[in-house]
Amino acid sequence: MATPKFDAPATHTNAWIFQTWLAFILSLSAMGVGIYLLPLNGWMKSYLGMGFVFSISSTISLAKTTRDLEESKRIFNRVDEAKLEKLLAEYDPFNK
């Protein structure tokens, strides 16, 4: 079974990009306001804020790492497929 070729990455529409940024900004704002309005002292709010920031940064790092791993698999598959095509192109079963 042949593997599908991934010639070009999928592109996103402007509406999708806007929606993802809007959702990110709204969730960030809602969580920030929620932490700010908690009936806690400043140290506890700061601790929750730090945890929130670390959660965001680790989520971004995880998403980037996952994307990079998938892209490296595509590149490896392309190189492997090119080697196989070259080998098949050079092979002549009638020339012995």
PyMOL commands that place a pseudoatom at each C-alpha (Angstrom):
pseudoatom trace, name=CA, resn=MET, resi=1, chain=A, elem=C, hetatm=0, pos=[0.000, 0.000, 0.000]
pseudoatom trace, name=CA, resn=ALA, resi=2, chain=A, elem=C, hetatm=0, pos=[1.465, 3.319, -1.036]
pseudoatom trace, name=CA, resn=THR, resi=3, chain=A, elem=C, hetatm=0, pos=[1.687, 6.121, 1.455]
pseudoatom trace, name=CA, resn=PRO, resi=4, chain=A, elem=C, hetatm=0, pos=[-0.061, 9.352, 0.498]
pseudoatom trace, name=CA, resn=LYS, resi=5, chain=A, elem=C, hetatm=0, pos=[2.165, 12.215, -0.591]
pseudoatom trace, name=CA, resn=PHE, resi=6, chain=A, elem=C, hetatm=0, pos=[2.155, 15.403, 1.424]
pseudoatom trace, name=CA, resn=ASP, resi=7, chain=A, elem=C, hetatm=0, pos=[3.337, 17.941, -1.104]
pseudoatom trace, name=CA, resn=ALA, resi=8, chain=A, elem=C, hetatm=0, pos=[2.142, 21.086, 0.615]
pseudoatom trace, name=CA, resn=PRO, resi=9, chain=A, elem=C, hetatm=0, pos=[0.945, 21.738, 4.132]
pseudoatom trace, name=CA, resn=ALA, resi=10, chain=A, elem=C, hetatm=0, pos=[-2.703, 22.574, 4.591]
pseudoatom trace, name=CA, resn=THR, resi=11, chain=A, elem=C, hetatm=0, pos=[-3.373, 26.270, 4.727]
pseudoatom trace, name=CA, resn=HIS, resi=12, chain=A, elem=C, hetatm=0, pos=[-5.793, 27.872, 7.126]
pseudoatom trace, name=CA, resn=THR, resi=13, chain=A, elem=C, hetatm=0, pos=[-8.396, 30.440, 6.220]
pseudoatom trace, name=CA, resn=ASN, resi=14, chain=A, elem=C, hetatm=0, pos=[-8.306, 33.914, 7.714]
pseudoatom trace, name=CA, resn=ALA, resi=15, chain=A, elem=C, hetatm=0, pos=[-11.583, 33.172, 9.502]
pseudoatom trace, name=CA, resn=TRP, resi=16, chain=A, elem=C, hetatm=0, pos=[-10.069, 30.124, 11.231]
pseudoatom trace, name=CA, resn=ILE, resi=17, chain=A, elem=C, hetatm=0, pos=[-6.956, 32.047, 12.269]
pseudoatom trace, name=CA, resn=PHE, resi=18, chain=A, elem=C, hetatm=0, pos=[-9.100, 34.889, 13.630]
pseudoatom trace, name=CA, resn=GLN, resi=19, chain=A, elem=C, hetatm=0, pos=[-11.330, 32.452, 15.532]
pseudoatom trace, name=CA, resn=THR, resi=20, chain=A, elem=C, hetatm=0, pos=[-8.386, 30.670, 17.155]
pseudoatom trace, name=CA, resn=TRP, resi=21, chain=A, elem=C, hetatm=0, pos=[-6.755, 33.937, 18.233]
pseudoatom trace, name=CA, resn=LEU, resi=22, chain=A, elem=C, hetatm=0, pos=[-10.087, 35.249, 19.528]
pseudoatom trace, name=CA, resn=ALA, resi=23, chain=A, elem=C, hetatm=0, pos=[-10.690, 32.080, 21.540]
pseudoatom trace, name=CA, resn=PHE, resi=24, chain=A, elem=C, hetatm=0, pos=[-7.161, 32.253, 22.961]
pseudoatom trace, name=CA, resn=ILE, resi=25, chain=A, elem=C, hetatm=0, pos=[-7.511, 35.910, 23.968]
pseudoatom trace, name=CA, resn=LEU, resi=26, chain=A, elem=C, hetatm=0, pos=[-10.982, 35.403, 25.469]
pseudoatom trace, name=CA, resn=SER, resi=27, chain=A, elem=C, hetatm=0, pos=[-9.907, 32.386, 27.514]
pseudoatom trace, name=CA, resn=LEU, resi=28, chain=A, elem=C, hetatm=0, pos=[-6.784, 34.202, 28.676]
pseudoatom trace, name=CA, resn=SER, resi=29, chain=A, elem=C, hetatm=0, pos=[-8.837, 37.247, 29.693]
pseudoatom trace, name=CA, resn=ALA, resi=30, chain=A, elem=C, hetatm=0, pos=[-11.537, 35.212, 31.431]
pseudoatom trace, name=CA, resn=MET, resi=31, chain=A, elem=C, hetatm=0, pos=[-8.998, 33.265, 33.458]
pseudoatom trace, name=CA, resn=GLY, resi=32, chain=A, elem=C, hetatm=0, pos=[-7.087, 36.442, 34.360]
pseudoatom trace, name=CA, resn=VAL, resi=33, chain=A, elem=C, hetatm=0, pos=[-10.262, 38.173, 35.531]
pseudoatom trace, name=CA, resn=GLY, resi=34, chain=A, elem=C, hetatm=0, pos=[-11.292, 35.067, 37.448]
pseudoatom trace, name=CA, resn=ILE, resi=35, chain=A, elem=C, hetatm=0, pos=[-7.989, 34.924, 39.305]
pseudoatom trace, name=CA, resn=TYR, resi=36, chain=A, elem=C, hetatm=0, pos=[-8.108, 38.669, 39.977]
pseudoatom trace, name=CA, resn=LEU, resi=37, chain=A, elem=C, hetatm=0, pos=[-11.622, 38.487, 41.467]
pseudoatom trace, name=CA, resn=LEU, resi=38, chain=A, elem=C, hetatm=0, pos=[-10.909, 35.526, 43.746]
pseudoatom trace, name=CA, resn=PRO, resi=39, chain=A, elem=C, hetatm=0, pos=[-11.227, 36.407, 47.430]
pseudoatom trace, name=CA, resn=LEU, resi=40, chain=A, elem=C, hetatm=0, pos=[-7.565, 35.598, 48.134]
pseudoatom trace, name=CA, resn=ASN, resi=41, chain=A, elem=C, hetatm=0, pos=[-4.519, 37.587, 49.140]
pseudoatom trace, name=CA, resn=GLY, resi=42, chain=A, elem=C, hetatm=0, pos=[-1.954, 38.804, 46.612]
pseudoatom trace, name=CA, resn=TRP, resi=43, chain=A, elem=C, hetatm=0, pos=[0.496, 35.941, 47.161]
pseudoatom trace, name=CA, resn=MET, resi=44, chain=A, elem=C, hetatm=0, pos=[-2.103, 33.284, 46.414]
pseudoatom trace, name=CA, resn=LYS, resi=45, chain=A, elem=C, hetatm=0, pos=[-3.317, 35.141, 43.328]
pseudoatom trace, name=CA, resn=SER, resi=46, chain=A, elem=C, hetatm=0, pos=[0.282, 35.477, 42.144]
pseudoatom trace, name=CA, resn=TYR, resi=47, chain=A, elem=C, hetatm=0, pos=[0.832, 31.745, 42.626]
pseudoatom trace, name=CA, resn=LEU, resi=48, chain=A, elem=C, hetatm=0, pos=[-2.292, 30.935, 40.606]
pseudoatom trace, name=CA, resn=GLY, resi=49, chain=A, elem=C, hetatm=0, pos=[-1.204, 33.426, 37.939]
pseudoatom trace, name=CA, resn=MET, resi=50, chain=A, elem=C, hetatm=0, pos=[2.226, 31.799, 37.662]
pseudoatom trace, name=CA, resn=GLY, resi=51, chain=A, elem=C, hetatm=0, pos=[0.630, 28.383, 37.311]
pseudoatom trace, name=CA, resn=PHE, resi=52, chain=A, elem=C, hetatm=0, pos=[-1.651, 29.752, 34.618]
pseudoatom trace, name=CA, resn=VAL, resi=53, chain=A, elem=C, hetatm=0, pos=[1.267, 31.267, 32.660]
pseudoatom trace, name=CA, resn=PHE, resi=54, chain=A, elem=C, hetatm=0, pos=[3.282, 28.036, 32.930]
pseudoatom trace, name=CA, resn=SER, resi=55, chain=A, elem=C, hetatm=0, pos=[0.264, 26.055, 31.723]
pseudoatom trace, name=CA, resn=ILE, resi=56, chain=A, elem=C, hetatm=0, pos=[-0.011, 28.270, 28.652]
pseudoatom trace, name=CA, resn=SER, resi=57, chain=A, elem=C, hetatm=0, pos=[3.709, 28.095, 27.857]
pseudoatom trace, name=CA, resn=SER, resi=58, chain=A, elem=C, hetatm=0, pos=[3.849, 24.314, 28.282]
pseudoatom trace, name=CA, resn=THR, resi=59, chain=A, elem=C, hetatm=0, pos=[0.783, 23.908, 26.055]
pseudoatom trace, name=CA, resn=ILE, resi=60, chain=A, elem=C, hetatm=0, pos=[2.428, 25.986, 23.322]
pseudoatom trace, name=CA, resn=SER, resi=61, chain=A, elem=C, hetatm=0, pos=[5.660, 23.988, 23.672]
pseudoatom trace, name=CA, resn=LEU, resi=62, chain=A, elem=C, hetatm=0, pos=[3.774, 20.691, 23.473]
pseudoatom trace, name=CA, resn=ALA, resi=63, chain=A, elem=C, hetatm=0, pos=[1.872, 21.808, 20.371]
pseudoatom trace, name=CA, resn=LYS, resi=64, chain=A, elem=C, hetatm=0, pos=[5.096, 22.955, 18.686]
pseudoatom trace, name=CA, resn=THR, resi=65, chain=A, elem=C, hetatm=0, pos=[6.913, 19.725, 19.551]
pseudoatom trace, name=CA, resn=THR, resi=66, chain=A, elem=C, hetatm=0, pos=[4.043, 17.605, 18.232]
pseudoatom trace, name=CA, resn=ARG, resi=67, chain=A, elem=C, hetatm=0, pos=[3.968, 19.611, 14.999]
pseudoatom trace, name=CA, resn=ASP, resi=68, chain=A, elem=C, hetatm=0, pos=[7.747, 19.343, 14.590]
pseudoatom trace, name=CA, resn=LEU, resi=69, chain=A, elem=C, hetatm=0, pos=[7.648, 15.566, 15.085]
pseudoatom trace, name=CA, resn=GLU, resi=70, chain=A, elem=C, hetatm=0, pos=[4.939, 15.184, 12.449]
pseudoatom trace, name=CA, resn=GLU, resi=71, chain=A, elem=C, hetatm=0, pos=[6.853, 17.368, 10.002]
pseudoatom trace, name=CA, resn=SER, resi=72, chain=A, elem=C, hetatm=0, pos=[10.043, 15.373, 10.552]
pseudoatom trace, name=CA, resn=LYS, resi=73, chain=A, elem=C, hetatm=0, pos=[8.149, 12.150, 9.802]
pseudoatom trace, name=CA, resn=ARG, resi=74, chain=A, elem=C, hetatm=0, pos=[6.929, 13.655, 6.529]
pseudoatom trace, name=CA, resn=ILE, resi=75, chain=A, elem=C, hetatm=0, pos=[10.461, 14.662, 5.537]
pseudoatom trace, name=CA, resn=PHE, resi=76, chain=A, elem=C, hetatm=0, pos=[11.831, 11.224, 6.437]
pseudoatom trace, name=CA, resn=ASN, resi=77, chain=A, elem=C, hetatm=0, pos=[9.077, 9.564, 4.401]
pseudoatom trace, name=CA, resn=ARG, resi=78, chain=A, elem=C, hetatm=0, pos=[9.853, 11.798, 1.420]
pseudoatom trace, name=CA, resn=VAL, resi=79, chain=A, elem=C, hetatm=0, pos=[13.555, 10.929, 1.538]
pseudoatom trace, name=CA, resn=ASP, resi=80, chain=A, elem=C, hetatm=0, pos=[12.784, 7.234, 1.911]
pseudoatom trace, name=CA, resn=GLU, resi=81, chain=A, elem=C, hetatm=0, pos=[10.301, 7.379, -0.967]
pseudoatom trace, name=CA, resn=ALA, resi=82, chain=A, elem=C, hetatm=0, pos=[12.831, 9.202, -3.189]
pseudoatom trace, name=CA, resn=LYS, resi=83, chain=A, elem=C, hetatm=0, pos=[15.451, 6.518, -2.492]
pseudoatom trace, name=CA, resn=LEU, resi=84, chain=A, elem=C, hetatm=0, pos=[12.972, 3.787, -3.387]
pseudoatom trace, name=CA, resn=GLU, resi=85, chain=A, elem=C, hetatm=0, pos=[11.948, 5.544, -6.608]
pseudoatom trace, name=CA, resn=LYS, resi=86, chain=A, elem=C, hetatm=0, pos=[15.605, 5.935, -7.623]
pseudoatom trace, name=CA, resn=LEU, resi=87, chain=A, elem=C, hetatm=0, pos=[16.282, 2.276, -6.893]
pseudoatom trace, name=CA, resn=LEU, resi=88, chain=A, elem=C, hetatm=0, pos=[13.269, 1.177, -8.926]
pseudoatom trace, name=CA, resn=ALA, resi=89, chain=A, elem=C, hetatm=0, pos=[14.186, 3.520, -11.788]
pseudoatom trace, name=CA, resn=GLU, resi=90, chain=A, elem=C, hetatm=0, pos=[17.697, 2.061, -11.953]
pseudoatom trace, name=CA, resn=TYR, resi=91, chain=A, elem=C, hetatm=0, pos=[16.539, -1.552, -11.765]
pseudoatom trace, name=CA, resn=ASP, resi=92, chain=A, elem=C, hetatm=0, pos=[16.126, -3.230, -15.136]
pseudoatom trace, name=CA, resn=PRO, resi=93, chain=A, elem=C, hetatm=0, pos=[14.910, -6.845, -14.810]
pseudoatom trace, name=CA, resn=PHE, resi=94, chain=A, elem=C, hetatm=0, pos=[15.709, -7.638, -18.460]
pseudoatom trace, name=CA, resn=ASN, resi=95, chain=A, elem=C, hetatm=0, pos=[19.338, -6.515, -18.270]
pseudoatom trace, name=CA, resn=LYS, resi=96, chain=A, elem=C, hetatm=0, pos=[21.423, -9.233, -16.665]
for i in range(1, 96): cmd.bond("trace and resi %d" % i, "trace and resi %d" % (i + 1))
show_as sticks, trace
zoom trace
